[in-house]
Amino acid sequence: MSLSGSRRFGELYKGIQGIALKVLSRHLKEVEADGIINRKVYAEVPPKVEYTLTKKGMSLNDVMQLFIEW
């Protein structure tokens, strides 16, 4: 999974094998609070939410690529 661009919750869920919905939701809230991702909510029905990396999150790109390869 590429680290650039925006991702919806369902995309993230499908891209991370074996994670529970509740766990993914909790971790997304944590990394948002840490300033690593931005969460953008669109005023639509059903709700549309997209996640993107912040500058701080992009600075972790090299480390995350190593984890992905591992």
N, C-alpha and C positions, 0 to 999 in steps of 0.2 A: 504494500500500500504506500503510495506516494505521500509525503508529508506536506506538499504544497497544495494550495487551493482550499476550498471549503468542503466540509463533509456534513451530511445529515446524520442524525442519530442511527437510523437504520443501516446506513453504509458502514458506520463505525462498528455496529453490532455484528454485522455479517463479516467484517474484516478481521475480527478478533475471535478466534475459535475458542469455545469453551467458557466464555464469560457470561455471567448472569446479567440480565437487564438491570437489576437493582444495583449490582456492583459497578457496571459501566456508568450508570447515572450518577452514583456517588463519586466515582473517580473524576468524571467530567466536572462536577461541581467543585471538587478540590483543586483541580488544575486551573479552573477559571478563577477561583479565589487567589491562587498563587500568581496570577497574571500570565499564565503560559498560553491560554487560549481565550478567544473572544466567543461569546455566545450571542447570536443575533436571532431575535424572535420576530417573525413576520405576522402581521395581523390578518391571518387567514383562518378559514375553517375547512379542514382540520388544521391545527397549528403547524406551522413550518418553522423549524429551528435549524440553523446552520452554525457549525463550529469552524473557526479558523485559528491558525497559530498567530500569536502576537510576535513582536520583534524578539522578546525574551524567549518565546517558544522556538522561533527560528534559530536562535543562537544555540539551541540544543540539538539541531539537526544532525551534526556529525556523530554525536553520541548515540542518537536514536537510530541512525543508519547502521551502526555497529550492532545494536540490539536486534534489528530486523534481520541482518545477515546471520547472526548467531542462531 
